[in-house]
């Protein structure tokens, strides 16, 4: 009898492990919506004013949810190319960058998040910076979205 209940308990545990992932909401896939240009005043990212033009945006974001419908992670993929221009000094050349990533974001239960950049990406963390990353870079943010740490 004890062996029967042990087997029943193991079978129930196995079913719970196999069924739990199917109870999570399906991932949501959305196009990456960006304006044609973004202008940053002097001092916000760099000591000079910067304009970022989105030349190619075929980006998509896929967000994954737990069984409660809470976002737990997202992945950004697709072609993304920008032109960065120093608008304070028009004699400075623009830079055209392929920042197609990919980028991963993990959303933690305490409200903090971890951003993982792969390939070539742009990070705006810590605040007041504009960093081109190449390869793996990891940024940790607190629950309010404030910069905690970064590694490259």
C-alpha positions, -999 to 999 in steps of 0.1 A, spaced: 0 0 0 28 24 9 45 16 -24 12 24 -42 9 58 -26 46 65 -33 41 57 -69 10 78 -70 28 107 -55 57 104 -80 32 102 -109 14 133 -96 47 152 -93 57 142 -128 24 154 -142 28 187 -123 63 192 -137 52 184 -173 19 203 -172 31 235 -154 49 250 -184 18 245 -206 -3 266 -181 19 296 -188 4 322 -212 16 320 -247 45 343 -257 35 377 -272 54 388 -303 53 424 -313 71 446 -338 97 469 -322 80 503 -324 104 532 -327 100 568 -340 120 577 -371 144 598 -350 152 606 -314 169 638 -304 189 640 -272 199 674 -259 235 681 -249 244 665 -215 217 638 -217 239 611 -234 270 630 -244 284 665 -238 269 675 -272 235 671 -287 228 638 -305 203 627 -331 196 590 -336 179 581 -369 165 546 -373 175 536 -408 163 499 -407 139 486 -381 128 450 -386 130 444 -349 106 422 -329 101 417 -292 88 384 -279 76 385 -243 72 353 -222 48 350 -192 44 328 -162 11 310 -153 -1 342 -136 3 362 -167 33 381 -154 61 389 -178 92 369 -169 115 376 -199 116 391 -233 138 387 -263 145 414 -289 156 403 -324 157 414 -359 176 439 -380 182 474 -364 205 500 -380 209 535 -368 228 567 -377 241 587 -348 249 624 -355 265 650 -333 241 679 -340 261 704 -320 290 702 -345 279 695 -380 315 691 -391 318 659 -371 310 628 -392 279 607 -384 283 570 -374 261 543 -390 257 513 -367 242 479 -370 228 472 -335 208 441 -342 216 425 -309 199 402 -298 188 416 -264 173 396 -236 155 410 -205 148 389 -174 121 404 -151 126 394 -115 99 390 -88 113 419 -68 107 442 -97 144 444 -107 156 433 -141 186 420 -160 194 431 -195 217 408 -215 230 423 -248 245 400 -274 262 409 -307 263 447 -313 239 467 -292 235 502 -276 232 506 -239 220 538 -223 230 526 -188 242 540 -166 222 572 -171 240 598 -192 259 573 -213 256 560 -249 277 528 -251 281 506 -281 285 470 -269 300 441 -289 295 406 -276 279 398 -243 272 427 -219 250 424 -188 232 453 -171 213 450 -138 186 474 -129 168 479 -96 130 478 -92 128 515 -101 148 510 -133 180 525 -118 214 512 -128 229 488 -103 258 472 -123 272 464 -157 297 440 -172 311 437 -207 
